[in-house]
Amino acid sequence: MNRKQMKWLFVLVGALVLLAACQAETELPPATLLIPTSIVPANVDTGGGQSTLPAPVTLTPVPTTIAETQPTATAVSATTTPIPPSSTPAAATTYRIAFVEDNDVLNVRSGAGVANGIVGELAPGVAGVSITGNGDLVSGSTWVPVTNGKVTGWVNGRFLTEVIPSAQFCADQAVLDLLAQLKTAVEQKDNVLLAQLIHPERGLRIRVNWWNPEVLLNGDARATLFTGSTSYDWGVHDGSGEPFVGSFSSEILPMLQEDLLRATEMRCNDILAGPTAGFVQLPEGYDALNYYSLYRPAADESGFD
């Protein structure tokens, strides 16, 4: 039995520079997108082991972006009694563990880098993590000092994402502006613009399917994605199980042109999908992120055949 092909695309805002406007700047160096990205480097310490927009397409955002109201300036006379400052302090910025699979943990070490001993661990999705100082760059990764309950030490900042309320994220026009820039980059095959949207360290994370392996494109790989010939292992083809190998331009770009540029619906923090016999879900480790889901209906979604 063959099911009609269901076209969908996630745009996860949380790990790339796409997210820099809304996710943590923390002490991390300057950088998704989850589009159905090279494999996470072996020297990245994830936990238990040692281990990514043509002129904007008219979409139907759900929910509708909330417009900001500009306050009216009011002159205050010299005799006006000053208003005391609010007694409610601004909430401290906290972070959550992201991109760590359910069967793994994020190691907390005594210092920056995997050469230091493990002094604790943080489970996938744990929130309430505080960064307590400046980060150190070690082997291409920024490590930051953190605390969470009784656990104190250093972690790879690549696996932290700022905790931002869903309503705040979904109402932020800056996120939609970044998506528009992504569409422009794809439509024009603009290597320079796309590279500017991707954090050089945190990179562009790509999955062809939620169950296929993740490819992380960062560093110099960002500069020639539309024109480069570097081949990546994207996993296997759905249905046939045949190896899915090729360059970004030959394998991923056509998907973006078909599904991102032609998307007719968009929703924040909710997955849009058509008829399918398979599971529709986020990959493990992505529950910590805010994201946008873009959807292009198949030509005929009347059922299965």
Summary of the structure (lengths in Angstrom):
residues: 305
radius of gyration: 21.1
end to end distance: 6.6
largest distance: 80.5
contacts: 955
relative contact order: 0.25
helix: 17%
strand: 23%
